């Protein structure tokens, strides 16, 4: 592998986490702006088109989660092998992970094309909203391979300790989308005015270019591919290892969009304005959470490499630092939305009702992001330590025991705001539960003991 690969098993942890997180954050900011640009421009088309895009968000997130699962499964194994110095196995697993991602993308795209109308009817879409959804997804689904393959590739690059290049790839993809969106949606000059279809086409083009760049880095610079060594038996063996971590990790990530799907169905009972406002809020939530998610992404290769090198004390220290940062960030964002929430939400919609719903959501949820951050960090470390079932269990507990029941009770007692308050309470409880789960595996987060972690 190249000189860009970094040894994460030595050096001061706080500056290392900062150095690794910043390029990852740049990529996350860019991808969030990617989604916000879609929301903003489609919102300018009208409330109905914005509601249609809001309905697609949970489905898109589910498919992204599957890709993330494969990427995390590969990255967890590869980062451990990097820490142990086994380069041959790094190449074998990287190759097989990319093949797996490609096959899953093709299968998911085919199934998606056949199920657009029944799926979104189940989510509560109807009438003209449903027609706009069909228009968008019939372009988005064929480009799914351009979403999955670079996501797996970027995770493999991160496993080497290089966060800079994946961040730059994500940034380039987002900038291309932001430029293409207004051209293809509104059709200035020689460009066709494609409306909602234009937003999907811009996404497809930008993702395709990111796939080309990501594969070039993996193949040419890192030399992580070994196509000559591909065999049926070897693929099955690698896929089992990858999916032993990747499947629970994917299911863990899927929990979030599934939760959003359930909540979207509840919100739909309060009308199109509520759904549109909720769609704006979920994008703003991504903007806030991306900082914590960026740090969580760094914890996967960091924990994997240090696990491979037998340095669990460094893993515990990194978790402590991450927890403290989550507290600071959550309180800061709460203050921002209390003071400037209407101005921020107003960028994405001129409808006063949509803005009011979005601000209500963010004010109620921001205080809970400390604890949601705890859960995200714990899940990342558990996946890196090859304990994905623990991570999945925490996500299921949050969804089934707290999130859905509390949101449902909130809707019955306090209406739309009650749904959001129930979601916030679920975040708090789940975050608090996750901390002792991790401590049982790594040892006390404030202690120096290093329990045995099975290979």
Secondary structure, DSSP 8 states (H G I E B T S, - for coil): --TT----SSS-HHHHHHHHHHHHHHHHHHHHHHHHHHHHHHHHH-HHHHHHHHHHHHHHHHHHHHHHHHHHHHHHHHHHHHHHT-HHHHHHHHHHHHHHHHHHHHHHHHHHHHTHHHHHHHTT--HHHHHHHHHHHHHHGGGHHHHHHHHHHHHHHHHTT--HHHHHHHHHHHHHHHHHHHHHHH--TTS---THHHHHHHHHHHHHHHHHHHHHIIIIIS----GGG--HHHHHHHHHHHHHHHHHHHHHHHHHHHHHHHHHHHHHTT-HHHHHHHHHHHHHHHHHHHHHHHHHHHHHHHHHHHHHTT-HHHHHHHHHHHHHHHHHHHHHHHHHHHHHHHHHHTTT---HHHHHHHHHHHHHHHTTHHHHHHHHHHHHHHHHTT-HHHHHHHHHIIIIIIIHHHHHHHHHHHTHHHHHHHHHHHHHHHHHHHHHHHHHHH--TTS--------
